[in-house]
Amino acid sequence: MTVGEVLVHYLRQTGKFDHVQKAMGALNSSFCSFYEVTDVGAEGLTLWDIAGKQRFQCWCSSGYPGRKGEIWYVRVLPPFAQGLTRSVTMSTPYVCTDSFRLIWEEFLQHPLGSEAAPGGSLQDHLKEGKWLGYWLEFIYQAYADYTGNMIRITGLPDDPASLPNADPKRPL
């Protein structure tokens, strides 16, 4: 159980701070996933969740405007208040260079049929990875460079040769 889950449980028991309980519940159930930027406009952008196969109207909290066709690895939170329609990114987006939706669609099909996620869902794999720290290690090994509002990564977790900082001692 995470600290966030303990807090939500406590708030439910006390019946106080419903707005905090709702926000923490959404945060607890969220996770990073891979998204394609399908539209960019003055009001934000539209992200296509490659794994979940759904569209989000979104605001990027880091201020990075995005470019149509980019693939992002980012955490997206749903709107917290009724009547709002835009989601928000929880973190600075990791922008996957030299990649496109089809590559990630194919990659995301692999964990479901492998020993990496026996009996687990794709959502579990995206949230937990093959082992504790799996996705953090992927980011480290895939790191290319950054700007003030985005981080560039390159490569695929199952292709060590594509990862600029791959370490044979720490295989993904």
C-alpha positions as CSV (number, residue, x, y, z in Angstrom):
1,M,0.0,0.0,0.0
2,T,1.4,3.4,-0.9
3,V,1.3,6.6,1.2
4,G,-1.3,8.0,-1.2
5,E,-3.6,4.9,-0.7
6,V,-3.2,5.3,3.1
7,L,-4.2,8.9,2.8
8,V,-7.3,8.2,0.7
9,H,-8.3,5.4,3.1
10,Y,-8.0,7.8,6.0
11,L,-10.0,10.5,4.3
12,R,-12.8,8.1,3.4
13,Q,-12.9,7.0,7.1
14,T,-13.1,10.6,8.4
15,G,-15.5,11.8,5.7
16,K,-13.5,15.0,5.3
17,F,-11.7,16.8,2.5
18,D,-13.7,15.0,-0.4
19,H,-11.8,17.2,-3.0
20,V,-8.4,16.0,-1.7
21,Q,-9.7,12.4,-1.6
22,K,-10.8,12.6,-5.2
23,A,-7.6,14.2,-6.4
24,M,-5.4,11.6,-4.5
25,G,-7.6,8.7,-5.8
26,A,-7.0,9.9,-9.4
27,L,-3.3,10.3,-8.7
28,N,-3.0,6.8,-7.1
29,S,-4.6,5.1,-10.1
30,S,-2.6,7.0,-12.7
31,F,0.6,5.9,-14.3
32,C,2.9,6.9,-17.2
33,S,2.0,5.6,-20.6
34,F,2.8,6.3,-24.2
35,Y,0.8,8.9,-26.1
36,E,0.9,10.3,-29.6
37,V,0.3,14.0,-29.9
38,T,-2.5,14.2,-32.5
39,D,-3.3,17.9,-32.4
40,V,-1.7,21.1,-30.9
41,G,-3.7,24.3,-30.4
42,A,-3.9,27.4,-28.4
43,E,-6.0,25.6,-25.7
44,G,-3.6,22.7,-25.3
45,L,-3.1,19.5,-27.1
46,T,-4.8,16.2,-27.9
47,L,-3.1,13.0,-26.8
48,W,-3.9,9.5,-28.1
49,D,-3.2,6.9,-25.4
50,I,-1.5,4.2,-27.4
51,A,-2.1,1.5,-24.8
52,G,-5.6,2.5,-23.7
53,K,-6.8,3.5,-27.1
54,Q,-8.5,6.7,-26.0
55,R,-8.1,10.4,-26.7
56,F,-7.4,13.1,-24.1
57,Q,-7.7,16.9,-24.4
58,C,-4.8,17.9,-22.3
59,W,-2.8,20.7,-20.9
60,C,1.0,20.1,-20.4
61,S,2.1,21.3,-17.0
62,S,5.7,21.8,-18.0
63,G,4.7,24.3,-20.7
64,Y,6.0,22.2,-23.6
65,P,3.6,22.8,-26.5
66,G,4.3,19.5,-28.2
67,R,4.4,18.8,-32.0
68,K,1.9,16.7,-33.9
69,G,3.2,13.2,-34.3
70,E,5.5,13.1,-31.3
71,I,5.3,10.2,-29.0
72,W,5.4,11.1,-25.3
73,Y,5.9,9.0,-22.2
74,V,4.1,10.9,-19.6
75,R,1.6,10.7,-16.7
76,V,-1.8,12.1,-17.5
77,L,-4.3,13.0,-14.8
78,P,-8.0,13.4,-15.4
79,P,-9.9,16.6,-14.7
80,F,-10.4,17.0,-11.0
81,A,-13.5,19.1,-11.0
82,Q,-16.9,18.4,-12.6
83,G,-17.4,20.4,-15.8
84,L,-13.8,20.5,-16.7
85,T,-12.8,18.6,-19.9
86,R,-9.0,18.9,-20.1
87,S,-6.6,16.5,-18.4
88,V,-3.2,17.6,-17.3
89,T,0.3,16.0,-17.5
90,M,1.7,15.3,-14.1
91,S,5.3,15.4,-15.2
92,T,7.6,16.8,-17.8
93,P,7.0,14.8,-20.9
94,Y,9.6,12.3,-22.1
95,V,9.6,12.8,-25.9
96,C,10.5,9.7,-27.8
97,T,12.7,10.8,-30.8
98,D,12.9,8.6,-33.9
99,S,9.7,6.8,-33.2
100,F,6.1,6.7,-34.1
101,R,2.8,5.1,-32.9
102,L,3.1,1.8,-34.8
103,I,6.4,1.0,-33.1
104,W,5.0,1.5,-29.6
105,E,1.7,-0.3,-30.5
106,E,3.8,-3.3,-31.4
107,F,6.1,-3.0,-28.4
108,L,3.1,-2.8,-26.0
109,Q,1.6,-6.0,-27.4
110,H,4.7,-8.0,-26.2
111,P,4.4,-7.8,-22.4
112,L,1.0,-9.4,-22.4
113,G,2.2,-12.5,-24.1
114,S,5.5,-12.9,-22.2
115,E,6.7,-13.9,-18.8
116,A,7.1,-10.2,-18.1
117,A,3.5,-9.9,-17.1
118,P,2.1,-13.4,-16.5
119,G,-1.6,-12.9,-15.8
120,G,-1.1,-9.2,-15.5
121,S,-2.7,-6.5,-17.6
122,L,-1.0,-4.0,-19.8
123,Q,-1.9,-1.3,-17.3
124,D,-0.1,-3.2,-14.6
125,H,3.0,-3.5,-16.8
126,L,2.9,0.2,-17.5
127,K,2.5,1.0,-13.9
128,E,4.9,-1.5,-12.4
129,G,7.2,-2.7,-15.2
130,K,8.9,-6.1,-15.1
131,W,10.5,-5.2,-11.8
132,L,10.6,-2.3,-9.3
133,G,12.3,0.6,-11.1
134,Y,12.0,-0.9,-14.6
135,W,10.6,2.3,-16.3
136,L,13.0,4.6,-14.4
137,E,15.8,2.4,-15.7
138,F,14.4,2.6,-19.2
139,I,14.4,6.4,-19.0
140,Y,18.0,6.4,-17.8
141,Q,19.1,4.2,-20.5
142,A,17.1,6.0,-23.2
143,Y,18.1,9.5,-22.2
144,A,19.3,11.7,-25.1
145,D,19.0,15.4,-23.9
146,Y,16.6,17.9,-22.5
147,T,15.3,21.4,-22.7
148,G,13.6,23.4,-19.9
149,N,10.3,21.8,-20.5
150,M,10.8,18.4,-22.0
151,I,13.2,15.5,-22.0
152,R,14.3,13.6,-25.1
153,I,14.6,9.8,-25.0
154,T,15.3,7.4,-27.8
155,G,15.1,3.6,-28.2
156,L,12.9,0.7,-27.1
157,P,13.2,-1.2,-23.8
158,D,13.5,-4.5,-25.6
159,D,16.3,-3.3,-28.0
160,P,19.5,-2.6,-26.0
161,A,21.3,-1.4,-29.1
162,S,18.8,1.4,-29.5
163,L,19.4,2.8,-26.0
164,P,22.2,5.3,-25.9
165,N,23.0,4.6,-22.2
166,A,22.4,0.8,-22.2
167,D,24.3,-1.0,-19.5
168,P,24.9,-4.8,-19.9
169,K,25.0,-5.1,-16.1
170,R,21.4,-3.7,-15.9
171,P,19.4,-5.2,-18.7
172,L,15.8,-4.3,-19.2
